[in-house]
Structures are given as structure tokens and as C-alpha cells.
Amino acid sequence: MQIPQIRMQSQFAKIAIDTTPARQSIQQPEPELNMEQPKADLKIIQNPGRLTIDQTQAWEELGLKGIKSFARENTQRAYKEASEAISGIVTEGNEMLNIQSGTNAYAEQARQRTNPPPADFNIKWIPSPFSVKVHYQRGKVDVDVQPRNVVINAQTKKPIISYQPGDVRVSLQQKNSLHIDFVK
């Protein structure tokens, strides 16, 4: 005797997954950078030095005098010599008046005039040292500097981003099934 049998065949469902990966690209352009350094303002003010040379004394010692100086010295010398001469005449007159003292004033005065004292004589440098006067007044230099700041002009650029989203497709590759058979 045969026993009836039930045969069952089943098939599972199969899912197909198809993926497309996402793509992303990022580019960063370089920034633009401009820098300028303006020149500093520089002002230099210079007051020149002053040199003064006075040769008046040296020229006068050489005998090359101005008219005013020459006239002034001659006037002073003439006044001095006139005063000395008058003083000498008065002294000689007083000596002659004192004849009762017993001295021979005339003979003594004649002896003094015939044998004068020796003149002063000495070596002299013409012109004398340091007779030329030199004076120097130094100049002054003023420096004014106005610095200028650096001018920086920077332009940044945004990044370029490209994005393609991914995709996932799910499909049924194989349907599920159940097949039942009765075998006798």
C-alpha cells in the first residue's frame, strides 16, 4: 500500500539591490592677494653750517688798514705824543727855572738829547699768531619720516563643491513560490 505523499517545493524570494555610489568633488581656488607698500614720506631740512673768517687783525698788523682804523690810530698816537711832548717841555722849563739849585740845566738837557736811550728792538712775527679769527657754527639737519602702512587687498574665493547623490534601487529578482504536489 502506498501512502499518499505531499510534496512541497518552496522557493525563497530574492531581492536585488543595485547601488550607485555618491560622488563628491571639492575644489578650492587660490585667493587673490594684492599687497602694496607705499613709500614713506621723507623730508630733510638742512640748515647749512656757517664759517666766518676775520682777517682784519692780520691785515692791520701788515699795515693794510682801512681808512677809519688808520685815522683812529694816528689820532691816538698824535694825542699821546703831543701829551708827552708838552709834559717834557714843562719838565725842562721847571728845571731851567730852578737855576738857583746850582745845577747846569742847559748842559744836562743837551746831554740827554744827544745820548737818547737805546730803542726797543725785538723780533716780531707779522702777522702775529692767531691774528686770523676763525669761527664755525655747525648746521642742523631735521629729518621727518612719515611711514605708510601696507595696503593688503585679499579676496577669498568660495570652494567649488560638486555633489552627485548616490542611488539605491531595490528590486525583486526572484519571487517566492510554494508548489505543493500530491503523489499517490
C-alpha positions in Angstrom: 0.0 0.0 0.0 1.2 3.2 -0.9 0.7 6.2 1.3 -0.1 9.4 -0.5 2.6 11.9 -0.1 2.5 15.6 -0.2 5.5 17.2 -1.7 6.2 20.8 -1.1 8.7 22.8 -3.0 9.3 26.3 -2.0 11.4 29.0 -3.4 12.6 32.0 -1.4 12.2 35.5 -2.7 15.4 37.2 -3.8 15.9 40.9 -3.6 18.3 42.6 -6.0 20.0 45.8 -4.7 21.7 48.0 -7.2 23.7 50.9 -5.8 25.3 53.8 -7.5 27.8 55.4 -5.1 27.5 59.1 -4.4 30.2 61.4 -5.9 31.6 64.5 -4.4 34.4 66.8 -5.5 35.7 69.9 -3.8 37.9 72.4 -5.4 39.4 75.4 -3.6 40.5 78.2 -5.9 43.5 80.2 -4.7 42.7 83.5 -3.1 43.8 86.7 -4.9 46.2 88.7 -2.7 47.5 92.1 -3.6 49.9 93.9 -1.4 51.3 97.4 -1.8 53.9 99.2 0.2 53.6 102.9 -0.4 56.9 104.8 0.0 57.3 106.7 3.3 57.3 110.5 3.2 60.8 111.7 4.0 61.5 115.3 4.5 65.1 116.5 5.2 65.5 120.1 6.1 69.1 121.2 6.3 70.4 124.5 7.7 73.9 124.8 6.4 76.9 125.5 8.7 78.4 128.9 8.7 82.2 129.6 8.6 83.4 133.1 9.5 87.0 134.1 8.9 88.0 137.5 10.2 91.4 138.6 8.8 91.1 142.2 10.0 93.8 142.0 12.7 96.3 140.2 10.4 95.8 142.9 7.6 96.2 145.7 10.2 99.4 144.2 11.5 100.7 144.1 7.9 99.9 147.8 7.6 97.0 147.3 5.3 94.4 149.1 7.3 91.1 150.7 6.5 90.9 154.5 6.4 88.8 154.7 9.6 91.2 152.4 11.5 94.3 154.2 10.2 92.9 157.7 11.1 91.8 156.5 14.6 95.3 155.0 15.4 97.1 158.1 14.1 94.8 160.4 16.1 95.5 158.4 19.3 99.3 158.3 18.7 99.4 162.0 17.9 97.5 162.8 21.1 99.8 160.6 23.1 103.0 162.1 21.6 101.7 165.6 21.9 100.9 165.0 25.6 104.4 163.5 26.2 106.0 166.5 24.4 104.1 169.1 26.4 105.0 167.2 29.6 108.7 167.1 28.6 108.6 170.9 27.8 107.1 171.7 31.1 109.6 169.5 33.0 112.6 171.2 31.1 111.1 174.6 31.8 110.8 173.8 35.5 114.4 172.6 35.6 115.6 175.9 33.9 113.6 177.9 36.5 115.5 176.2 39.3 118.8 177.7 38.3 119.5 178.7 41.9 119.9 175.0 42.9 123.4 175.1 41.3 122.9 172.6 38.5 123.5 173.4 34.9 120.1 172.5 33.5 121.0 173.5 29.9 124.0 171.2 29.7 122.1 168.3 31.3 119.2 168.6 28.8 121.7 168.8 25.9 123.4 165.6 27.1 120.1 163.7 27.3 119.1 164.8 23.8 122.5 163.8 22.3 122.6 160.3 24.0 119.0 159.0 23.9 118.3 155.6 25.5 118.5 152.7 23.0 115.3 151.9 21.1 113.5 148.7 22.0 114.2 146.1 19.3 112.7 142.7 19.1 111.9 140.0 16.5 108.2 140.2 15.7 106.2 137.8 13.6 104.0 139.7 11.2 101.2 139.0 11.4 101.1 137.6 14.9 99.9 134.1 15.6 96.2 133.6 15.8 95.5 137.0 14.3 93.2 135.3 11.8 89.9 134.6 13.7 88.1 131.5 12.5 84.6 130.7 13.8 82.4 127.8 12.6 78.8 127.5 13.6 77.6 124.0 12.7 74.5 123.4 10.7 71.4 121.5 11.7 69.6 118.7 9.9 66.0 117.9 10.7 64.7 114.6 9.3 61.0 113.9 9.3 59.8 110.5 8.3 56.1 109.6 7.9 55.8 105.8 7.4 52.9 104.5 5.3 51.1 101.3 6.2 51.0 98.3 4.0 47.8 98.1 1.9 46.6 94.5 1.7 43.7 93.6 -0.6 42.8 89.9 -0.1 39.8 88.3 -2.0 38.9 84.9 -0.9 37.1 82.5 -3.2 34.4 80.1 -2.1 35.1 76.4 -2.6 33.5 74.8 -5.7 31.6 71.8 -4.4 30.1 69.3 -6.8 27.9 66.6 -5.3 26.0 63.8 -7.1 23.9 61.9 -4.7 24.0 58.1 -4.8 21.2 55.9 -5.7 19.9 52.6 -4.3 17.5 50.6 -6.4 15.9 47.7 -4.8 14.0 45.2 -7.0 12.6 41.7 -6.6 14.9 39.4 -8.5 13.0 36.2 -7.8 9.5 35.8 -6.5 8.9 33.5 -3.7 6.8 30.5 -4.6 5.4 27.4 -2.9 4.5 24.4 -5.1 2.6 21.6 -3.5 2.2 18.2 -5.2 0.2 15.1 -4.1 1.8 11.9 -5.1 -0.2 8.7 -4.7 
